[in-house]
């Protein structure tokens, strides 16, 4: 197999580090388990960056290597599959399958978009609708698939205004990616971040706290991005004309009615989803863990009497590969913490680094990381353990640093291959869509804007919400 230049460079770096770690005299104070952990971590990162190997396969191989060498126990490796965050994601996908089956998404889209009378109204109403989907559908790729029929309906209704269609094609994946930070289940990377924080620091970020911190950022960044998309892809003349999208134009792209009386299944599903989200948000009051609430919701959603989807059909929508990836990377995080590798990495932080400068570097690296690691979950698996370890040494609150890194990693718009939603909307047969040049033009504007916004939230907004910059 011929290696491309990026793969060759990554392999050279990883092997060089492994060679240095193999010499006992190098890196005094670094134990044997820590050396093995860092070597495995470096090789896994190299494989994620430079090889076509499946991310989950690499993560499982890394977890197996750490277990066979005795760095972690087999109970630790297999026990991560029983983590509450894994169960939360499984049950969230079952609930999402129930919502998709009823057609509530199409009805909500017709209601929101039908109220637009100007191009800017259409842009921001679409943005608001996409932000809301973060509460109903976990994972950005699932939300993109759910939103695609709505985009096709809008594209058909605006077929004579090509620039607006291209703008909407770019708007959908942009908002889907940036708004994922609104909820804990918005992306698998969030669950990895929470698990790393718990293993490394003993601090648990629950659904409610994530919602309190992430939702304002999601709303602000999504609407800011909507303006950036609108201004970089359309001209003033394109924005001047009126628009009017009717429910009749959306209906052909939905297999369920988007207007008229609600069916009993739709009512039950809407009530169930609203109840689950309300219980998630009120966790401090009733103390029922989010995973237990999600499991109750999943059981009701798949029940013969009250449910709208069969359990075996809903379970087919669960991304089992992602769950295995999460479990394996959790085990890698445990190895970093327990082997002493994380504590050793802390020593590499220069003295005198101010918390704001530290967070600025974290945000910059998180924003640019998608150019090297296409998988959002892989980026969190690599960056968050390092960020948490370094934050402790720099006197920065590890929760603020981890959240800033994860939020910044939500920007991945530079290339069509940078994220699945971007790739999905980049090639739609028979419908005008954006080009790589459009993505680069948007990225040049949006990357610094989102980075500054995340940094602003980390140093000015989150402290007001209970997450200070320093420990």
C-alpha positions in Angstrom: 0.0 0.0 0.0 1.4 3.4 -1.1 1.3 6.1 1.6 0.3 9.6 0.7 2.5 12.4 1.9 0.3 13.2 4.9 0.2 9.6 6.0 3.9 9.2 5.6 4.6 12.4 7.7 2.2 11.2 10.4 3.8 7.8 10.5 7.2 9.2 10.8 6.2 11.4 13.7 4.5 8.6 15.5 7.4 6.1 15.0 9.9 8.7 16.1 8.0 9.4 19.2 7.7 5.6 19.9 11.4 5.3 19.4 12.1 8.1 21.9 9.7 6.6 24.4 11.4 3.2 24.1 14.7 4.5 25.4 14.6 4.3 29.3 16.9 7.3 29.7 14.6 9.7 27.8 11.8 11.5 29.6 12.8 11.0 33.3 9.8 10.3 35.6 7.8 8.7 32.8 6.8 5.1 33.9 6.5 2.1 31.7 2.7 2.2 31.5 2.8 5.9 30.7 5.3 5.2 27.9 3.1 2.4 26.4 0.0 4.6 26.6 1.7 7.5 24.8 3.0 5.2 22.2 -0.4 3.6 21.5 -2.0 7.1 21.6 0.5 8.4 19.0 0.1 5.4 16.7 -3.7 5.6 16.9 -3.6 9.3 16.1 -1.4 8.6 13.1 -3.8 6.0 11.9 -6.8 8.4 12.2 -4.9 11.1 10.4 -3.1 9.4 7.6 -4.7 6.0 6.8 -8.0 4.9 5.3 -8.6 2.5 8.2 -12.0 2.8 9.9 -11.8 5.1 13.0 -13.6 2.5 15.1 -11.2 -0.3 14.1 -8.2 1.9 15.1 -9.8 2.8 18.4 -10.6 -0.8 19.2 -7.1 -1.8 18.3 -5.7 0.8 20.6 -7.9 -0.3 23.4 -7.0 -3.9 22.9 -3.2 -3.0 22.9 -3.6 -1.2 26.2 -5.4 -4.1 27.7 -3.0 -6.8 26.4 0.0 -4.8 27.7 -1.6 -4.5 31.1 -2.0 -0.7 31.2 -5.8 -1.1 31.7 -7.8 -4.2 32.8 -10.2 -6.0 30.5 -13.0 -4.9 32.9 -12.1 -1.3 32.2 -12.2 -1.9 28.4 -15.5 -3.7 28.4 -17.0 -1.7 31.2 -17.0 1.4 29.1 -19.8 -0.1 26.9 -22.0 0.1 30.0 -21.3 3.8 30.6 -24.4 5.9 31.1 -23.4 8.1 28.1 -23.5 5.1 25.8 -27.0 4.2 27.0 -28.1 7.8 26.6 -27.1 7.9 23.0 -28.7 4.5 22.2 -32.0 5.6 23.7 -31.8 9.0 22.0 -31.6 7.3 18.6 -34.7 5.2 19.5 -36.6 8.4 20.3 -35.3 10.0 17.1 -36.6 7.0 15.1 -40.0 7.5 16.6 -40.0 11.2 15.7 -38.9 10.5 12.2 -41.6 7.8 11.7 -44.4 10.2 12.6 -43.4 13.0 10.2 -43.4 15.7 12.9 -40.2 17.2 11.3 -42.0 18.0 8.0 -45.0 19.5 9.8 -42.7 21.7 11.9 -40.7 22.8 8.8 -43.9 23.8 7.0 -45.1 25.8 10.0 -41.8 27.7 10.4 -40.7 28.3 6.9 -44.2 29.1 5.7 -44.0 32.3 7.8 -41.1 33.8 5.9 -41.8 36.7 3.6 -38.2 37.9 2.9 -35.0 36.2 2.2 -33.5 37.1 5.6 -36.6 35.9 7.4 -36.4 32.6 5.5 -32.7 32.3 6.4 -33.2 32.8 10.1 -36.4 30.8 10.4 -34.7 27.9 8.8 -31.8 28.4 11.2 -34.1 28.4 14.2 -35.8 25.2 12.9 -32.4 23.4 12.5 -31.3 24.5 16.0 -34.4 22.9 17.5 -33.7 19.6 15.7 -30.6 19.2 18.0 -33.1 18.2 20.8 -34.8 15.5 18.7 -32.1 13.9 16.6 -28.7 12.9 18.0 -25.6 13.1 15.7 -25.2 15.7 12.9 -25.4 13.2 10.1 -28.8 12.1 11.3 -30.1 15.6 11.4 -28.7 16.3 7.9 -30.5 13.3 6.5 -33.7 14.4 8.2 -33.4 18.0 6.9 -32.5 17.0 3.3 -36.2 16.6 2.1 -37.0 20.0 3.5 -34.1 21.6 1.6 -35.3 19.8 -1.6 -38.7 21.3 -1.2 -37.3 24.8 -0.7 -35.0 24.3 -3.7 -37.9 23.4 -5.9 -40.0 26.4 -4.7 -37.0 28.7 -5.4 -35.8 27.0 -8.6 -35.8 30.3 -10.5 -33.5 32.0 -7.9 -30.4 29.9 -8.2 -28.2 31.9 -5.7 -30.8 31.5 -3.0 -30.8 27.7 -3.5 -27.0 27.6 -3.2 -27.2 29.7 -0.1 -29.7 27.3 1.5 -27.6 24.3 0.5 -24.7 25.9 2.4 -26.9 27.1 5.3 -28.3 23.7 6.2 -25.0 21.8 7.0 -23.4 25.0 8.5 -26.2 25.4 11.0 -26.5 21.7 11.7 -22.8 21.5 12.6 -22.6 24.6 14.7 -25.8 24.1 16.6 -24.9 20.6 17.7 -23.2 22.1 20.8 -26.7 23.0 22.1 -27.2 19.6 23.7 -25.2 16.8 25.2 -26.6 14.4 22.6 -25.9 16.7 19.7 -22.7 14.8 18.8 -20.8 11.8 19.9 -17.8 14.1 20.6 -19.8 15.7 23.5 -20.2 12.4 25.2 -16.5 11.6 24.8 -15.7 15.0 26.3 -17.9 14.4 29.3 -16.4 11.0 29.9 -12.8 12.3 29.7 -13.7 15.0 32.2 -15.2 12.5 34.6 -12.3 10.1 34.3 -9.6 12.7 34.5 -11.0 15.2 37.0 -14.0 13.6 38.7 -16.3 16.4 37.4 -19.5 15.4 35.8 -21.2 17.7 33.2 -24.8 16.7 33.1 -27.5 17.3 30.4 -28.8 20.4 32.1 -25.4 22.0 32.6 -24.4 21.4 29.0 -27.7 22.8 27.9 -27.2 25.9 30.0 -23.7 26.5 28.6 -24.2 25.2 25.0 -27.6 26.4 23.9 -26.8 30.2 24.0 -23.6 29.5 22.1 -25.5 27.4 19.6 -28.1 30.0 19.0 -25.6 32.8 18.7 -23.1 31.0 16.4 -25.9 29.6 14.2 -27.5 32.9 13.5 -24.1 34.6 13.1 -23.2 31.9 10.6 -26.6 32.3 8.8 -25.7 36.0 8.2 -22.2 35.0 7.0 -23.7 32.4 4.6 -26.3 34.9 3.3 -23.7 37.7 2.7 -21.0 35.5 1.1 -23.3 33.6 -1.3 -25.9 36.1 -2.4 -26.0 39.7 -3.8 -28.1 42.5 -2.6 -30.5 42.0 -5.6 -30.9 38.4 -4.5 -31.9 39.4 -1.0 -34.3 42.1 -2.1 -37.0 39.9 -3.6 -39.9 38.5 -1.6 -40.3 34.8 -0.9 -43.4 32.8 0.0 -43.1 29.0 0.6 -46.4 27.2 1.0 -47.1 23.9 2.7 -48.3 22.6 -0.7 -44.8 23.0 -2.0 -43.3 21.1 0.9 -45.8 18.3 0.9 -44.5 16.3 -2.1 -41.2 15.8 -0.3 -42.8 14.4 2.8 -44.4 10.9 3.1 -46.6 12.3 5.9 -49.1 15.2 5.9 -47.5 18.5 6.8 -50.9 20.3 7.4 -54.3 19.4 8.7 -55.3 17.6 12.0 -52.6 15.8 13.9 -52.8 12.0 14.1 -52.9 10.2 17.4 -49.4 8.9 16.7 -48.1 12.5 16.2 -49.7 13.7 19.4 -48.3 10.9 21.4 -44.8 11.3 20.0 -44.8 15.1 20.5 -46.0 14.7 24.1 -43.4 12.0 24.7 -40.5 14.0 23.2 -41.6 17.2 25.1 -41.8 15.2 28.4 -38.3 13.6 27.9 -36.7 17.0 27.0 -38.4 18.6 30.0 -37.2 15.9 32.4 -33.7 16.2 31.0 -33.7 20.0 31.6 -35.1 19.6 35.1 -32.6 17.0 36.2 -31.5 19.0 39.3 -35.1 18.9 40.6 -35.9 15.2 40.3 -32.3 13.8 40.3 -33.2 11.1 37.7 -30.1 10.6 35.5 -30.6 11.6 31.8 -29.8 8.0 30.6 -32.6 6.6 32.8 -35.0 9.3 31.4 -33.9 8.4 27.9 -34.5 4.7 28.5 -38.0 5.3 29.9 -38.7 7.4 26.8 -37.3 4.7 24.5 -39.4 2.0 26.1 -42.5 4.1 25.7 -41.7 5.1 22.1 -41.3 1.4 21.2 -44.2 0.0 23.2 -47.0 -1.8 21.4 -49.8 0.4 22.9 -48.3 3.9 23.0 -45.3 3.7 20.7 -44.8 4.8 17.1 -41.9 2.5 16.0 -41.0 -1.1 16.6 -37.9 -1.6 18.8 -36.0 -3.7 16.3 -36.6 -1.0 13.6 -35.4 1.7 15.9 -32.3 -0.2 16.9 -31.3 -0.4 13.3 -30.8 3.4 13.3 -28.4 3.3 16.2 -24.8 3.9 15.0 -23.2 0.9 16.7 -19.8 1.7 15.2 -19.9 5.1 16.9 -20.8 3.6 20.2 -17.9 1.1 20.0 -15.6 4.0 19.0 -16.7 6.0 22.1 -16.2 3.0 24.4 -12.7 2.4 23.1 -11.7 6.0 23.3 -13.1 6.2 26.9 -10.7 3.3 27.7 -7.8 5.3 26.1 -8.8 8.2 28.3 -8.7 6.0 31.4 -5.2 4.8 30.4 -3.9 8.4 30.0 -5.2 9.3 33.5 -4.2 6.2 35.4 -0.8 5.5 33.8 0.5 9.0 34.7 0.8 10.0 31.0 -1.6 12.9 31.6 0.3 14.1 34.6 3.6 14.0 32.6 2.0 16.0 29.7 1.1 18.7 32.2 4.8 19.5 32.7 5.0 20.6 29.1 2.9 23.8 29.7 5.2 26.9 29.8 5.1 29.0 32.9 3.4 32.3 32.7 0.7 31.4 30.3 -2.4 33.4 31.1 -5.7 31.6 31.2 -7.1 33.7 28.3 -4.0 32.9 26.1 -4.3 29.3 27.0 -8.0 29.2 26.0 -7.2 31.1 22.8 -4.7 28.5 21.8 -7.1 25.7 22.7 -9.9 27.3 20.6 -7.5 27.9 17.6 -6.3 24.3 17.6 -9.9 23.0 17.9 -11.0 25.2 15.0 -8.2 24.1 12.7 -8.2 20.4 13.8 -10.7 19.4 11.1 -8.1 19.9 8.5 -6.2 17.0 9.9 -8.8 14.8 11.6 -12.1 14.6 9.7 -13.9 12.7 12.4 -15.4 15.0 15.0 -15.3 12.2 17.6 -11.7 11.4 16.8 -10.8 15.1 17.3 -12.3 15.1 20.7 -10.6 11.7 21.5 -7.2 13.2 20.7 -7.5 16.8 21.9 -9.7 16.7 25.0 -7.4 14.4 27.1 -4.5 16.7 26.2 -6.4 19.9 26.8 -7.7 18.7 30.2 -4.2 17.6 31.3 -2.6 20.9 30.2 -5.4 23.0 31.7 -4.7 21.6 35.2 -1.0 22.6 34.8 -1.9 26.0 33.6 -4.3 26.7 36.4 -7.3 26.8 34.0 -10.6 25.2 34.8 -10.5 21.9 32.9 -14.3 22.0 32.3 -14.0 25.4 30.5 -11.0 24.3 28.5 -12.7 21.0 27.4 -16.0 22.7 26.5 -14.1 25.4 24.5 -12.1 22.8 22.6 -15.2 20.7 21.8 -17.3 23.7 20.8 -14.5 25.0 18.5 -14.2 21.6 16.9 -17.8 22.1 15.7 -16.4 24.2 12.9 -15.5 21.9 10.0 -16.6 23.6 6.8 -13.5 24.1 4.9 -13.7 21.1 2.6 -16.6 18.9 1.4 -14.8 15.9 3.1 -14.5 17.8 6.4 -17.9 16.6 7.8 -20.6 14.2 6.6 -23.4 16.9 6.5 -21.1 19.1 4.3 -20.5 16.2 2.0 -24.2 15.2 1.9 -25.3 18.7 0.7 -22.4 19.2 -1.7 -23.7 16.7 -4.2 -27.4 16.6 -4.8 -28.4 15.4 -8.3 -30.6 17.9 -10.2 -30.2 20.6 -7.6 -27.8 23.6 -7.6 -25.4 23.4 -4.7 -22.2 24.9 -3.5 -18.6 24.4 -4.8 -15.4 24.0 -2.9 -14.7 27.6 -3.7 -17.9 28.6 -1.9 -16.8 26.6 1.1 -13.4 28.3 1.2 -14.9 31.7 0.9 -17.3 31.0 3.8 -14.6 29.4 5.9 -12.4 32.5 5.5 -15.1 34.6 7.2 -16.7 32.0 9.5 -13.6 30.4 11.1 -12.3 33.5 12.8 -15.9 34.6 13.8 -16.8 31.3 15.4 -13.4 31.1 17.1 -13.7 34.5 18.6 -17.3 33.8 19.7 -16.3 30.5 21.5 -13.5 32.4 23.2 -15.8 35.1 24.2 -18.3 32.6 25.8 -15.4 30.8 27.6 -14.0 34.0 29.2 -17.1 36.2 29.6 -20.4 34.2 29.4 -19.7 30.8 30.9 -18.2 32.3 34.2 -21.6 33.9 34.7 -23.2 30.5 34.3 -21.1 28.7 36.9 -18.0 27.7 34.9 -15.1 30.0 35.8 -12.0 30.4 33.7 -9.6 29.4 36.5 -9.9 26.6 39.1 
